Amino acid sequence: ENWERISRTFSGSLAANFVKNIVPLFTSNEKAAEISKFFATRTKPGFERTLKQSLETVRISARWAEGIRSEPGLSQTVRELLAKP
C-alpha cells in the first residue's frame, strides 16, 4: 500500500537494504509467492539480485520450519533437554 513512498524514500542501495532486511523475516512458501507477485512489477535493477537472494532465504526458512514441525518427537526432546541441569 505504501510502496511508492518507500520506493521514493529508499532509492538505490537503500532500497536493496530495505528488501534485504525485511523480506527474510518471512518463513513460508506462501509469503515467498506473495512477495514474488508483489515485486513482479516493482523491481528495480538495483535490488533485483537482493530480492532473489532474500526470497531464497524465505524458502530455505520455510523448508526448515516445515521439517521442525514434521519431526514427531522434537517438542518432547526439547523439553527433556531444557529440564536437564
MDAnalysis code that builds the backbone (N, CA, C; Angstrom):
import MDAnalysis as mda
import numpy as np

u = mda.Universe.empty(255, n_residues=85, atom_resindex=np.repeat(np.arange(85), 3), trajectory=True)
u.add_TopologyAttr("name", ["N", "CA", "C"] * 85)
u.add_TopologyAttr("resid", np.arange(1, 86))
u.add_TopologyAttr("resname", ["GLU", "ASN", "TRP", "GLU", "ARG", "ILE", "SER", "ARG", "THR", "PHE", "SER", "GLY", "SER", "LEU", "ALA", "ALA", "ASN", "PHE", "VAL", "LYS", "ASN", "ILE", "VAL", "PRO", "LEU", "PHE", "THR", "SER", "ASN", "GLU", "LYS", "ALA", "ALA", "GLU", "ILE", "SER", "LYS", "PHE", "PHE", "ALA", "THR", "ARG", "THR", "LYS", "PRO", "GLY", "PHE", "GLU", "ARG", "THR", "LEU", "LYS", "GLN", "SER", "LEU", "GLU", "THR", "VAL", "ARG", "ILE", "SER", "ALA", "ARG", "TRP", "ALA", "GLU", "GLY", "ILE", "ARG", "SER", "GLU", "PRO", "GLY", "LEU", "SER", "GLN", "THR", "VAL", "ARG", "GLU", "LEU", "LEU", "ALA", "LYS", "PRO"])
u.atoms.positions = np.array([
    [0.816, -1.187, 0.000],
    [0.000, 0.000, 0.000],
    [0.870, 1.264, 0.000],
    [2.009, 1.227, 0.667],
    [2.890, 2.395, 0.743],
    [4.170, 2.247, -0.081],
    [4.135, 1.339, -1.042],
    [5.363, 1.052, -1.786],
    [5.923, 2.279, -2.507],
    [5.081, 3.087, -3.105],
    [5.580, 4.264, -3.817],
    [6.362, 5.182, -2.880],
    [5.841, 5.388, -1.710],
    [6.536, 6.222, -0.718],
    [7.852, 5.583, -0.290],
    [7.813, 4.295, -0.021],
    [9.023, 3.569, 0.370],
    [10.046, 3.634, -0.761],
    [9.578, 3.435, -1.975],
    [10.454, 3.444, -3.136],
    [11.135, 4.797, -3.322],
    [10.413, 5.873, -3.099],
    [10.990, 7.217, -3.203],
    [11.964, 7.483, -2.051],
    [11.611, 7.025, -0.869],
    [12.425, 7.274, 0.322],
    [13.712, 6.456, 0.286],
    [13.600, 5.195, -0.089],
    [14.742, 4.283, -0.111],
    [15.155, 4.009, -1.546],
    [15.859, 4.923, -2.162],
    [16.290, 4.690, -3.540],
    [17.677, 4.052, -3.557],
    [18.020, 3.454, -4.678],
    [19.349, 2.863, -4.856],
    [19.652, 1.770, -3.863],
    [20.830, 1.868, -3.237],
    [21.267, 0.817, -2.321],
    [20.396, 0.756, -1.068],
    [19.748, 1.859, -0.719],
    [18.851, 1.823, 0.436],
    [17.648, 0.919, 0.167],
    [17.170, 0.905, -1.077],
    [16.065, 0.002, -1.438],
    [16.511, -1.446, -1.301],
    [17.724, -1.730, -1.752],
    [18.262, -3.094, -1.621],
    [18.378, -3.480, -0.154],
    [18.840, -2.554, 0.675],
    [18.944, -2.838, 2.107],
    [17.570, -3.053, 2.736],
    [16.588, -2.273, 2.311],
    [15.223, -2.439, 2.797],
    [14.735, -3.857, 2.490],
    [14.886, -4.280, 1.233],
    [14.457, -5.624, 0.821],
    [15.251, -6.682, 1.581],
    [16.550, -6.495, 1.675],
    [17.430, -7.463, 2.341],
    [17.072, -7.656, 3.814],
    [16.606, -6.592, 4.463],
    [16.313, -6.674, 5.894],
    [14.865, -7.031, 6.216],
    [13.957, -6.818, 5.299],
    [12.543, -7.084, 5.567],
    [12.086, -8.441, 5.027],
    [12.411, -8.738, 3.789],
    [11.892, -9.960, 3.146],
    [12.282, -11.234, 3.898],
    [13.531, -11.412, 4.335],
    [13.894, -12.666, 5.009],
    [13.210, -12.912, 6.352],
    [12.457, -11.954, 6.857],
    [11.751, -12.164, 8.118],
    [10.595, -13.151, 7.970],
    [10.165, -13.398, 6.747],
    [9.060, -14.315, 6.493],
    [9.584, -15.734, 6.354],
    [8.730, -16.716, 6.709],
    [9.204, -18.109, 6.725],
    [8.202, -19.091, 6.132],
    [7.490, -18.676, 5.090],
    [6.575, -19.626, 4.462],
    [6.642, -19.485, 2.951],
    [6.380, -20.570, 2.270],
    [6.350, -20.546, 0.808],
    [5.221, -19.659, 0.298],
    [4.139, -19.580, 1.064],
    [3.025, -18.717, 0.680],
    [3.455, -17.256, 0.661],
    [4.203, -16.844, 1.688],
    [4.703, -15.464, 1.741],
    [5.718, -15.221, 0.635],
    [6.563, -16.208, 0.350],
    [7.536, -16.056, -0.741],
    [6.804, -15.821, -2.059],
    [5.724, -16.565, -2.293],
    [4.937, -16.379, -3.518],
    [4.279, -14.998, -3.539],
    [3.754, -14.578, -2.399],
    [3.111, -13.261, -2.302],
    [4.124, -12.135, -2.559],
    [5.300, -12.264, -1.988],
    [6.345, -11.255, -2.174],
    [6.804, -11.236, -3.628],
    [6.969, -12.411, -4.212],
    [7.344, -12.502, -5.627],
    [6.326, -11.806, -6.509],
    [5.071, -12.072, -6.238],
    [3.993, -11.452, -7.020],
    [3.999, -9.932, -6.841],
    [4.179, -9.482, -5.607],
    [4.199, -8.058, -5.319],
    [5.312, -7.355, -6.092],
    [6.515, -7.943, -6.075],
    [7.653, -7.295, -6.712],
    [7.761, -7.574, -8.211],
    [6.881, -8.388, -8.754],
    [6.935, -8.695, -10.187],
    [6.881, -7.430, -11.037],
    [6.153, -6.432, -10.588],
    [6.040, -5.183, -11.351],
    [6.736, -4.025, -10.641],
    [7.452, -4.317, -9.566],
    [8.042, -3.231, -8.789],
    [9.552, -3.332, -8.622],
    [10.188, -4.297, -9.246],
    [11.629, -4.433, -9.049],
    [12.389, -3.350, -9.795],
    [13.535, -3.061, -9.252],
    [14.453, -2.115, -9.871],
    [15.778, -2.839, -10.041],
    [16.526, -2.485, -11.071],
    [17.806, -3.177, -11.283],
    [18.714, -3.160, -10.055],
    [18.593, -2.142, -9.227],
    [19.448, -2.017, -8.052],
    [19.230, -3.074, -6.990],
    [18.046, -3.687, -6.943],
    [17.830, -4.685, -5.886],
    [17.232, -5.995, -6.393],
    [17.258, -6.210, -7.685],
    [16.708, -7.462, -8.232],
    [17.449, -8.680, -7.682],
    [18.769, -8.628, -7.665],
    [19.552, -9.753, -7.142],
    [19.301, -9.941, -5.650],
    [19.257, -8.841, -4.912],
    [18.986, -8.902, -3.475],
    [17.622, -9.525, -3.213],
    [16.633, -9.180, -4.021],
    [15.298, -9.751, -3.881],
    [15.333, -11.255, -4.102],
    [16.018, -11.704, -5.140],
    [16.120, -13.149, -5.414],
    [16.779, -13.871, -4.244],
    [17.860, -13.298, -3.723],
    [18.558, -13.920, -2.587],
    [17.665, -13.940, -1.347],
    [16.945, -12.863, -1.126],
    [16.062, -12.779, 0.042],
    [14.918, -13.781, -0.067],
    [14.368, -13.935, -1.265],
    [13.293, -14.916, -1.460],
    [13.813, -16.333, -1.257],
    [15.041, -16.589, -1.669],
    [15.631, -17.906, -1.437],
    [15.794, -18.161, 0.058],
    [16.159, -17.144, 0.806],
    [16.263, -17.267, 2.264],
    [14.906, -17.599, 2.874],
    [13.842, -16.957, 2.383],
    [12.485, -17.247, 2.872],
    [12.143, -18.707, 2.587],
    [12.449, -19.178, 1.390],
    [12.124, -20.575, 1.029],
    [12.931, -21.577, 1.849],
    [14.180, -21.270, 2.101],
    [15.011, -22.144, 2.949],
    [14.442, -22.187, 4.365],
    [14.069, -21.034, 4.888],
    [13.475, -20.969, 6.236],
    [12.161, -21.737, 6.284],
    [11.392, -21.655, 5.217],
    [10.114, -22.382, 5.157],
    [10.363, -23.890, 5.204],
    [11.356, -24.353, 4.452],
    [11.674, -25.790, 4.470],
    [12.158, -26.221, 5.855],
    [12.986, -25.390, 6.474],
    [13.493, -25.694, 7.808],
    [12.337, -25.757, 8.813],
    [11.459, -24.773, 8.778],
    [10.322, -24.726, 9.710],
    [9.406, -25.926, 9.496],
    [9.184, -26.284, 8.254],
    [8.327, -27.439, 7.965],
    [8.969, -28.723, 8.491],
    [10.269, -28.834, 8.335],
    [10.984, -30.007, 8.857],
    [10.864, -30.107, 10.364],
    [10.971, -28.978, 11.046],
    [10.830, -28.949, 12.502],
    [9.418, -29.367, 12.905],
    [8.422, -28.817, 12.214],
    [7.018, -29.138, 12.546],
    [6.695, -30.609, 12.316],
    [7.347, -31.212, 11.328],
    [7.008, -32.595, 10.993],
    [7.800, -33.616, 11.802],
    [8.717, -33.164, 12.627],
    [9.506, -34.062, 13.459],
    [8.648, -34.513, 14.635],
    [8.303, -35.812, 14.702],
    [7.317, -36.259, 15.684],
    [7.686, -36.040, 17.152],
    [8.893, -36.322, 17.567],
    [9.215, -36.234, 18.983],
    [10.049, -35.028, 19.358],
    [10.151, -34.072, 18.485],
    [11.044, -32.950, 18.730],
    [10.652, -32.129, 19.955],
    [9.379, -31.822, 20.112],
    [8.981, -30.993, 21.257],
    [9.296, -31.681, 22.577],
    [9.077, -32.984, 22.650],
    [9.393, -33.729, 23.867],
    [10.901, -33.732, 24.120],
    [11.696, -33.918, 23.083],
    [13.154, -33.910, 23.225],
    [13.641, -32.561, 23.730],
    [13.103, -31.492, 23.190],
    [13.487, -30.136, 23.627],
    [13.134, -29.940, 25.092],
    [11.948, -30.374, 25.500],
    [11.549, -30.254, 26.904],
    [12.503, -31.023, 27.806],
    [12.870, -32.213, 27.383],
    [13.801, -33.028, 28.176],
    [15.165, -32.363, 28.286],
    [15.642, -31.811, 27.196],
    [16.954, -31.147, 27.213],
    [16.912, -29.889, 28.092],
    [15.825, -29.169, 28.048],
    [15.711, -27.968, 28.863],
    [15.599, -28.291, 30.352],
    [15.090, -29.469, 30.672],
    [14.914, -29.856, 32.068],
    [16.230, -30.331, 32.698],
    [17.214, -30.682, 31.887],
    [18.497, -31.138, 32.417],
    [19.266, -29.963, 32.991],
    [19.953, -30.226, 34.107],
    [20.760, -29.142, 34.741],
    [21.970, -28.764, 33.924],
])
